[in-house]
Amino acid sequence: MPSEIKFGTDGWRAIIADQFTFENVRVAAQGLAGEMLESGSAKAGAMIAWDTRFASERFAMATAEVLAGNGIRCLLATRPAPTPAASYSVIDHGAGGGVMITASHNPGSYNGFKVKSDQGGSAPPEMVARIEAEIERIESGGIPVRSITLDEAEKSGLLKRFDPTGPYLEQLARVVEVEPIRQARLKIVVDSMYGSGGGLFPRLLSGGNLELIEIHGEPNPAFPGFAQPEPIEANLGALQAAVREAGADAGLAFDGDADRLGLVDENGRYISTLEGFSLLAHHLLERRNERGAVVSTITMSSMVDRLGSAYGVDTPRTAVGFKFVGPRMLDSDAVIGGEESGGYAFRGHVPERDGLLSGLVFLEAMVSSGKSPSELLGDLFSVTGPHSFRRIDVEFPEEERTGLQHLIETAEPASLGGMGVERSDRLDGVKYFLSDGGWGIVRMSGTEPLMRMYAEAPDAEGVDHILRDLSATLGLRQRA
């Protein structure tokens, strides 16, 4: 039987009580234990954290029971925490690795098992391959799952409990000077989407002139009102309305585990993730006068390349996933790294997405410039020119995966949206570069049964035409 535990773009995710069971979580934990023991990282122990999803704490406890059962010292979180807080905790405690129980932005029926390296970032591909090899040996009966109770682990000194949020917030305040933000006379609406970032922004920025209005700050594993807790335009209607009703200066949204950021300007207009990343990179290069590479995935805006040319910095691209972005950031001493999904990382912090830190950098840009979000975008477009972007997610039955994958691997349209295709890149799915500087991408999601289509062009009409032609190329006109 093929394994039910399949690691995708970032960790293993599955539907709770279907494939995401306590038995499978223990198998995944044993796979990690084997990898840590073999690599020697077990000597430094492991960090285990969890989010606000259904049974996350219990899945985290089961993970700790297995790691401790293999003689690995564990730090187990006492409260739900953002994934970036878990990532920082690995560094803060000098752990050899870590586990975050979360399904990030997936629907509430999902949970997941994210593995962290000893550098705090997503487990790199070679580490994931070793874990998967261990899991195969466990499932074939070659290796048993070893486990002890948490009481036994604590009595033997193999388990300690900790609150990851305090040290994490202190770290954010070291990366971004929060006092000017705290004292700014701004009104900001924060949508925490019922996730593990709830309450943390007010905790960090209270006590000054800044007025913070938090919505959906209480934990709720059903994420009511959201198809999934992902800070994309389709899910931000409540935030947009709150910004308009309150006359706020901006709106910020964090996904279920607070490693992604969504933005709304002072008029309640959604700022796309490509605009958001480019705006943050522009702030670091222009106002902070930082220099270093700007690392991003193939689905990120071509505005990044124009910023690179304007400021004389490299703009390397990777496949989708922070398991690729993070290591590239470290190798190039990058100023910022990011992917289209709204996950951004910064130099001086862990090489991993951080929604709260991204929000702080955005507010820093507003405060230091004295400009509104729409004015910041105007500054960006004065360097890069205007860009428009949209993504379509297409669900498909699993039996169609092979055929769709073959289409992605072989399709070679001569034009898209009336623009000639100049070249293609199959680093991750396929990306078509167009003669007007726009592009279109088709790739399979690494975490859900979805095919994603992306397009960027100088205007929204051009984007719609590219997506229409991509759909037709793959026989998906009716479904897209």
C-alpha positions in Angstrom: 0.0 0.0 0.0 1.3 3.5 -0.8 2.0 5.7 2.2 -0.8 8.0 3.3 1.9 10.4 4.6 3.0 12.6 1.7 5.2 15.7 2.2 4.3 18.5 -0.2 5.4 22.1 -0.7 5.7 22.5 3.1 5.1 19.5 5.3 2.4 16.8 5.3 -1.2 17.9 5.3 -4.4 15.8 5.2 -8.0 15.8 6.3 -8.4 15.2 10.1 -9.6 11.7 10.9 -9.2 10.5 7.3 -5.5 10.4 6.7 -4.4 12.8 9.4 -4.9 10.4 12.3 -3.0 9.9 15.6 -1.5 6.7 14.2 -0.1 8.5 11.1 1.1 11.4 13.2 3.1 9.0 15.3 4.5 7.4 12.2 5.6 10.8 10.9 7.1 11.6 14.3 9.0 8.3 14.3 10.3 9.2 10.8 11.6 12.5 12.1 13.1 10.9 15.1 15.0 8.4 12.9 16.3 11.2 10.7 17.4 13.3 13.7 19.2 10.3 15.3 20.9 9.4 12.0 22.0 13.0 11.2 23.1 13.8 14.8 20.7 16.7 15.2 18.8 14.7 18.0 21.6 15.7 20.4 20.3 19.3 20.5 16.7 18.2 21.0 13.5 19.2 19.3 10.9 21.9 19.5 7.1 21.1 19.1 4.5 23.8 18.7 0.8 23.9 17.5 -1.9 26.1 16.2 -5.6 26.7 16.8 -6.9 23.9 14.6 -9.0 21.0 15.9 -6.9 18.7 18.1 -3.7 20.4 17.3 -2.5 20.3 20.9 -3.2 16.6 21.1 -1.4 15.9 17.9 1.6 17.9 19.3 1.5 15.8 22.5 1.5 12.6 20.4 4.5 13.9 18.5 6.3 14.7 21.8 5.5 11.2 23.1 7.2 9.6 20.1 10.3 11.9 20.0 10.8 11.4 23.8 10.3 7.7 23.3 13.4 7.8 21.0 15.4 9.5 23.7 15.1 13.0 22.1 14.7 15.9 24.5 11.6 17.9 23.6 10.3 21.4 24.2 6.5 21.4 24.0 4.5 24.6 23.6 1.9 25.4 26.2 -0.3 27.6 24.0 -1.1 27.9 20.3 1.6 29.9 18.4 2.2 31.2 14.9 4.5 29.0 12.7 7.1 31.8 12.7 7.2 31.7 16.5 7.9 28.0 16.3 10.6 28.6 13.7 12.2 31.2 15.9 12.0 28.9 19.0 14.2 26.4 17.2 16.9 29.0 16.9 16.2 30.6 20.3 16.7 27.2 22.1 19.4 25.9 19.8 17.2 22.9 18.9 18.2 20.3 16.3 14.9 20.7 14.6 11.2 21.1 15.2 7.6 20.3 14.4 4.7 22.6 13.9 1.3 21.1 13.9 -0.7 23.2 11.5 -2.3 23.1 8.0 -1.5 26.8 7.5 -4.1 28.2 5.1 -5.9 25.0 4.2 -9.6 24.6 5.1 -10.5 23.7 8.7 -11.0 20.0 7.9 -7.2 19.8 7.4 -4.3 19.6 9.8 -0.6 19.2 9.1 2.9 18.3 10.2 5.5 20.9 9.3 9.1 20.0 10.0 11.7 22.7 10.8 15.4 22.4 10.3 18.0 23.4 12.9 18.1 26.8 11.1 14.5 27.4 11.8 13.3 27.2 8.2 11.2 24.6 6.4 13.0 21.3 6.2 15.0 21.3 3.0 14.3 18.6 0.3 17.2 16.4 1.3 16.0 16.3 5.0 12.4 15.5 3.8 13.7 12.7 1.6 15.5 11.1 4.6 12.3 11.4 6.7 10.2 9.8 4.0 12.7 7.0 3.7 12.4 6.4 7.4 8.6 6.4 7.1 8.8 3.7 4.4 10.8 1.5 6.7 8.3 2.0 9.5 5.3 1.2 7.4 7.0 -1.9 6.0 7.5 -3.2 9.5 11.2 -2.7 9.7 11.2 -0.1 12.4 8.7 0.2 15.4 7.1 3.4 16.6 8.7 4.1 20.0 6.6 6.1 22.5 6.4 7.0 26.2 3.9 9.0 28.1 4.4 12.7 28.7 4.5 12.1 32.5 7.4 9.6 31.9 9.1 12.0 29.6 8.9 14.9 32.1 10.1 12.7 35.0 13.1 11.5 33.0 14.0 15.1 31.9 13.1 14.5 28.2 10.2 17.0 28.2 9.9 20.6 29.1 7.1 23.0 28.4 7.4 26.6 27.2 5.5 29.5 25.9 7.0 30.5 22.5 5.1 33.8 22.1 7.0 36.1 24.5 10.6 35.5 23.1 9.1 35.7 19.6 7.6 39.1 20.1 10.8 40.3 21.6 12.6 39.1 18.5 10.2 41.0 16.2 10.9 44.2 18.2 14.6 43.7 17.5 14.1 43.3 13.8 11.8 46.3 13.5 11.8 49.3 15.8 8.3 49.2 17.1 8.1 52.3 19.2 7.7 54.8 16.3 4.9 52.5 15.0 3.3 52.3 18.5 3.3 56.1 18.8 2.0 56.8 15.3 -1.4 58.3 15.1 -2.8 55.6 12.8 -5.9 53.5 12.8 -5.2 49.9 11.7 -7.6 47.0 11.3 -6.1 43.5 11.8 -7.9 40.3 10.8 -6.4 37.3 12.5 -8.8 34.8 10.8 -9.4 32.9 14.0 -5.9 31.6 13.9 -2.8 31.4 16.1 -1.8 35.1 15.5 -4.9 36.3 17.3 -4.1 38.9 20.0 -0.4 39.1 19.3 -0.3 42.4 17.3 -2.3 44.2 20.0 0.0 42.7 22.6 3.1 44.0 20.7 1.9 47.4 19.7 -0.4 48.6 22.5 0.4 51.4 24.9 0.8 54.3 22.4 -1.2 56.4 20.0 -1.7 53.6 17.5 -5.3 52.4 17.4 -5.6 48.7 16.6 -8.9 47.1 15.8 -8.7 43.3 15.7 -11.4 41.2 14.1 -11.7 37.4 14.2 -9.1 37.4 17.0 -10.6 34.6 19.0 -9.6 31.0 18.1 -12.1 28.9 16.1 -11.0 25.7 14.3 -13.9 25.9 11.9 -12.8 29.3 10.6 -16.4 30.5 10.1 -17.0 32.7 7.1 -13.9 31.6 5.3 -13.6 28.9 2.7 -10.1 28.6 4.1 -8.0 30.9 6.4 -5.9 32.4 3.6 -5.5 36.2 3.3 -6.4 36.5 -0.4 -9.0 38.9 -1.8 -11.8 36.4 -1.8 -11.5 36.0 2.0 -11.0 39.7 2.9 -14.5 41.2 2.5 -14.9 41.6 6.2 -11.5 43.3 6.5 -12.3 45.6 3.6 -15.6 46.6 5.1 -14.1 47.2 8.5 -11.4 49.5 7.1 -14.0 51.5 5.3 -16.4 51.7 8.2 -13.7 52.7 10.7 -12.0 55.1 8.3 -8.8 53.2 9.0 -5.4 53.9 7.4 -4.9 50.2 6.4 -5.9 46.6 7.0 -3.7 43.6 7.7 -4.7 40.0 7.6 -2.8 36.9 8.8 -3.6 33.3 7.8 -4.4 30.4 10.1 -0.8 30.0 11.4 0.2 33.7 10.9 3.0 33.1 8.4 1.3 35.0 5.6 0.1 38.6 5.2 -2.8 40.1 3.3 -3.0 43.9 2.8 -5.9 46.4 2.3 -5.2 50.0 1.6 -6.9 53.1 3.1 -9.8 52.9 0.7 -10.5 49.2 1.4 -8.8 48.1 -1.9 -7.1 44.8 -1.8 -3.3 45.0 -2.4 -2.2 41.8 -4.2 0.5 39.6 -2.7 2.8 40.5 -5.6 2.3 44.2 -5.0 2.8 43.6 -1.3 6.1 41.8 -1.6 7.4 44.4 -4.2 6.3 47.2 -1.9 8.2 45.7 1.1 11.3 45.1 -1.0 11.1 48.6 -2.3 10.9 50.0 1.2 14.0 48.0 2.3 16.0 49.1 -0.7 14.9 52.7 -0.9 14.1 53.9 2.6 16.2 51.5 4.7 19.0 51.6 2.1 19.7 47.9 2.6 21.5 46.0 -0.1 21.4 42.3 -0.8 19.6 39.8 -3.0 15.8 39.8 -3.3 14.9 36.1 -3.5 11.5 34.9 -4.8 9.7 32.1 -6.4 8.9 31.8 -10.1 5.3 33.0 -9.4 6.5 36.3 -8.0 6.1 39.6 -9.9 8.4 40.8 -12.6 8.4 44.1 -10.6 11.1 42.3 -8.5 13.4 42.2 -11.5 12.9 45.9 -12.2 13.7 46.7 -8.6 16.8 44.6 -8.9 17.9 46.6 -12.0 17.1 49.9 -10.3 19.0 49.2 -7.1 21.8 46.9 -8.4 20.8 43.8 -6.5 20.4 40.2 -7.6 16.9 38.7 -7.9 17.3 34.9 -8.0 14.2 32.7 -8.5 13.3 29.4 -7.0 10.6 26.7 -7.2 7.5 27.3 -5.1 8.0 26.7 -1.4 10.1 28.1 1.4 12.1 24.9 1.5 13.7 26.4 -1.6 13.5 30.1 -0.8 14.9 29.9 2.8 18.2 28.2 1.8 18.7 30.5 -1.1 18.2 33.5 1.2 20.9 32.2 3.5 23.3 31.5 0.6 22.9 35.0 -0.8 22.5 37.0 2.4 19.2 38.2 1.0 17.4 41.3 2.2 14.0 39.7 1.7 12.6 36.5 0.3 9.0 35.7 -0.6 6.5 33.8 -2.6 3.2 34.7 -4.3 1.1 33.2 -1.5 1.9 36.2 0.8 4.7 34.6 2.7 7.7 36.9 3.2 11.0 36.5 5.2 13.6 39.1 6.2 17.3 39.3 6.9 18.1 39.3 10.6 15.3 36.8 11.4 14.6 33.1 10.6 14.7 32.2 6.9 11.0 31.5 7.0 7.7 33.2 6.2 6.5 35.6 9.0 3.1 37.3 8.6 3.5 39.5 11.8 6.9 40.7 10.9 5.8 41.4 7.3 2.9 43.5 8.8 5.4 45.4 11.0 7.7 46.2 8.0 4.6 47.4 6.1 3.6 49.7 9.0 7.3 50.9 9.3 7.1 51.9 5.6 3.9 53.9 6.3 5.3 55.6 9.4 8.8 56.4 8.1 7.5 57.8 4.8 4.4 59.4 6.2 2.5 58.0 3.2 -0.7 56.0 2.8 -0.6 52.5 1.3 -1.9 53.8 -2.1 0.9 56.4 -2.1 3.5 53.7 -1.3 2.2 51.7 -4.3 2.5 54.9 -6.4 6.2 55.1 -5.3 6.7 51.5 -6.2 5.1 51.9 -9.7 7.2 55.0 -10.4 10.2 52.5 -10.4 8.6 49.4 -11.9 5.6 50.5 -13.9 2.0 49.3 -13.1 1.3 45.6 -12.9 -1.9 43.5 -12.5 -2.1 39.9 -11.2 -4.6 37.2 -10.6 -4.6 33.5 -9.7 -7.2 30.8 -10.4 -7.4 27.6 -8.5 -9.0 24.6 -10.3 -10.1 21.6 -8.4 -9.7 18.2 -10.1 -10.5 14.5 -9.3 -7.4 12.6 -8.3 -7.7 10.3 -11.3 -7.1 13.2 -13.6 -3.8 14.2 -12.0 -1.5 12.2 -14.4 -3.2 13.6 -17.5 -3.2 17.2 -16.3 0.5 16.8 -15.3 1.3 15.5 -18.8 -0.5 18.6 -20.3 1.5 20.9 -18.1 4.7 19.2 -19.1 4.1 19.3 -22.9 1.8 22.3 -23.7 3.6 24.8 -25.9 1.2 27.6 -26.9 2.4 30.1 -29.5 0.7 33.0 -27.8 -1.3 33.8 -24.6 -3.7 36.8 -24.3 -2.7 38.0 -27.8 1.0 38.1 -26.8 3.6 35.9 -28.3 5.3 33.3 -26.0 9.0 34.1 -26.1 10.2 31.3 -23.9 9.1 28.8 -21.2 10.6 27.6 -18.0 9.7 24.3 -16.3 11.4 24.8 -12.9 8.0 24.2 -11.2 5.1 23.5 -13.6 5.5 25.7 -16.6 6.0 29.5 -16.9 5.4 31.2 -20.2 7.2 34.6 -20.7 5.3 36.9 -23.1 6.4 39.6 -25.5 4.8 42.4 -23.5 6.7 41.5 -20.4 3.7 39.6 -18.9 3.7 35.9 -18.0 1.4 33.0 -17.3 2.1 29.9 -15.1 0.4 26.6 -14.6 1.5 24.3 -11.7 0.1 21.7 -9.4 -0.4 22.6 -5.7 1.9 20.8 -3.4 -0.6 20.8 -0.5 -4.1 20.4 -2.1 -5.8 18.7 -5.1 -5.7 21.9 -7.0 -4.1 23.1 -10.3 -3.1 26.7 -10.0 -3.0 29.2 -12.9 -1.3 32.6 -12.5 -0.9 35.6 -14.8 0.7 39.0 -14.6 0.3 41.8 -17.2 0.4 45.6 -17.3 -3.4 45.7 -16.8 -6.3 43.6 -15.5 -7.7 43.0 -19.0 -4.4 41.5 -20.2 -4.4 39.2 -17.1 -7.9 38.0 -17.9 -6.9 37.2 -21.5 -3.8 35.2 -20.4 -5.8 33.2 -18.0 -8.6 32.5 -20.6 -6.0 31.2 -23.0 -4.2 29.1 -20.4 -7.6 27.5 -19.5 -8.3 26.8 -23.2 -4.8 25.3 -23.7 -5.5 22.8 -20.9 -9.1 22.1 -21.8 -10.3 23.9 -18.7 -12.3 26.8 -20.1 -15.6 25.6 -18.5 -14.1 24.8 -15.1 -11.9 27.9 -14.7 
